[in-house]
Amino acid sequence: MDKDRLGDKERFSLMRGKLMGQLDNLREIEDEEIYRKIDEIILEAGQESHIRLSKRNMLRNELFNSVRRLDILQDLIDDNSVTEIMVNGPDSVFIEREGRLMQWDRSFASGSKLEDIVQQIVAKCNRIVNESTPIVDARLENGARVNIVMPPVALNGPVITIRRFPDKPITIDQLIRWGAVSAEAVEFLKKLVKSGYNIFISGGTGSGKTTFMNALSSFIPTDERIITIEDNAELQIQGVKNLVRMEARNANSEGGMAVTIRDLIKSSLRMRPDRILIGEVRGSEVIDLLQALNTGHDGSISTGHANSPEDMLLRLETMVLMGMELPLPAVRRQIASGIDVIVHLGRLRDRSRKVLEIIEILGYDNLTQEITTKVLYEFEEEGTNECGTIRGGLKKRADLRDTQKLRRAGYQE
């Protein structure tokens, strides 16, 4: 088997070399012409040694992907069941499918081929990655998020991590059917979004924060002006005509011309937004986010990494202090005043993604000098079935205390 596989790799390498020798300027050649040349090469190879029809079709696609698209990664990118692709150098590729990690049985022909793919990805995003700038974030044409780490930082060769998103945004109804959130909690969150409550979504890596934010955004009234701000454009806001999408830009090779999340938030405040949606906050941009939330931009939504809602509040404090020296009580007052509700997501041991908590920010307690919160909904586990799937759901623990925005929006609770 190994010998056969080695023979296939050698045959593919020879064919690809012959194909590249016939393509003088790849960018100026149409796809049909490349396919025609590939068919000629395969036909010629088939006359020397028999190649089965199924193998011919596979070779045809692989050769085309290797020169026009993303080589062996293209099959994974086109596979809707694959949610994460992890390339650990040219000889090791792992994927996540249905929440489970597994090693893929294919690898790159060489380290130089993998490096070619890296440059192809970043060039399309107008980004640069090399030895002096070995880490970069980018995205693919289908919106998939890409993180790349190059040598000398990555010791086992170029490392690519691709987070693939569904071609069609996951709806809130799908999340209900999958048991990620209850219908009762969705109806509650729908009223909050429509009423202009400021919502922060927290959770660990891969917990579904961006997916949930997309789903929540479907409740935003379609006649409002929405501005989205992200490091890499991932949000898929549907049905809003007055939509402005902005994406941060890294510094160029000379270290200048960067456009940060902070820059975009400041600019967005001059663009007459009804709501500002920030894909994720990681640093001092929290200062500008809180200022926006505390100056009349109600109904804004953002996300952040944390293991619990309490941890998220602590992280927000830390991120503010990263960019500005302020007394801790002043920071906490800003957070308590700006954010109304935190929705916390997580992945359970059966790999399912669920809303675990919804808490209300009650305010700042002058006596304890702490932000006070109240749990409104909490996931309650009820055991597992014979397949190991966790049973349970969100249980209501308390009513919302601050109903002022609900009443202004015409709701009676």
Buried (B, 14 or more C-beta within 10 A) or exposed (E): EEEEEEEBBEBBBEBBEBBEEEBEEEEEBEEEEBBEBBEEBBEEBBEEEEBEEEBBEBBBBBBBBBBBBBBBBBBBBBEEEBBBBBBBBBEBBBBBBEEEEEEBEBBBBEBEBBBBBBBEBBEEBEBBBEEEBBEBBBBBEEBBBBBBBBBEEBEEBBBBBBBBBBEEBBEBEBBBEEBBBBEBBBEBBBBBBBBBBBBBBBBBEBBBBBBBBBBBBBBBBEEBBBBBBBBBBBBBBBEBEEBBEBBBBBEEEEEEEEBBBBBBBBEBBEEEBBBBBBBBBEBBBBBBBBBBBBEEBBBBBBBBBBBBBBBBBEBBBEBBBEBEEBEEEEBBBBBBBBBBBBBBBBBBEBBBBBBBBBBBBBBBEEEEEEBEBEBBBBBEEEEBEEEEEBEBBBBBBEEBEEBEBBEEEEEEE
